Amino acid sequence: MSKEAGSSKSKQSPETATRPRTQAERSSRTRQVVCEAVLDCLVEHGWEGVSSNSVAARAGISRGALVHQYPTRNDMYVAAYKFLIDIWREGYPFNTAPDYVRLSITEMIDAIWALIYENKWFMASMELVMVSEKDGELSRRLLEVYTAWVAERDDAAMKILGIDPSDRNMVDLFNLSLATLRGIAMFSNASGEPDYAQRHVERWKAMARAAVDS
């Protein structure tokens, strides 16, 4: 550090000096970096490559600090899943509550694609689904989180799209859009085609638009 930088730091007033983080803030930060590390490890190595040691190393914390926050691997998985869903919940267009923005079906497809399926951690959520199939307790806990999110997501989507929940055709079109985008995201990397995802998203948008106009 230069003398100038050091001098500037020493002259900071109490009002501008960085306030030491509280224990609660440090714990919150630890939980965040652990969740990010879990998701990164799932994307890069799959669920078989996730362990307390690998996550702690990725997060830059001790294994003891990790275990203090999340005593079991399932605790760690569920926390990471909640963390990711919170990112989706707090992203556009769902963050426009309570007076939701109004979007067309094609605008909604673009927004959800960008928020969920283009997210670098989307495949981590798929890995968690896979590992939960072999663990009843984890499956139950993830399903509770997912079910709550889906109810909230779908309620918001109906308002954003201006859809009457009793309009089965439009509700089905929305759900089919989610399934289609999920499939595009999952096969995009394996396709070997740089424009695979965008090409198929645009194709689906055209089909969805035609379905609405018909």
BELBELHU-V439688 format. One record per pair of residues at least 12 apart in sequence whose ideal C-beta (glycine too) atoms are under 6 Angstrom apart, sorted by sequence separation. I is the first residue (numbers start at 1). J is the second residue. If there is no record, write none. Layout:
I|J / I|J
//
This chain:
41|54 / 184|197 / 41|55 / 52|66 / 184|200 / 38|55 / 41|58 / 157|174 / 37|55 / 40|58 / 93|111 / 92|111 / 37|58 / 37|59 / 91|115 / 180|204 / 34|59 / 33|59 / 88|116 / 177|208 / 34|66 / 30|65 / 84|121 / 31|69 / 38|76 / 173|211 / 30|69 / 39|80 / 84|125 / 38|80 / 35|79 / 35|80 / 81|128 / 35|83 / 77|128 / 108|161 / 103|160 / 100|159 / 100|160 / 102|162 / 81|142 / 94|156 / 78|141 / 82|145 / 122|185 / 74|138 / 81|145 / 85|149 / 117|181 / 93|160 / 109|177 / 113|181 / 117|185 / 43|123 / 47|127 / 43|124 / 46|127 / 39|121 / 42|124 / 47|131 / 39|124 / 42|127 / 113|201 / 109|205 / 106|205 / 105|208 / 106|209 / 105|212
//
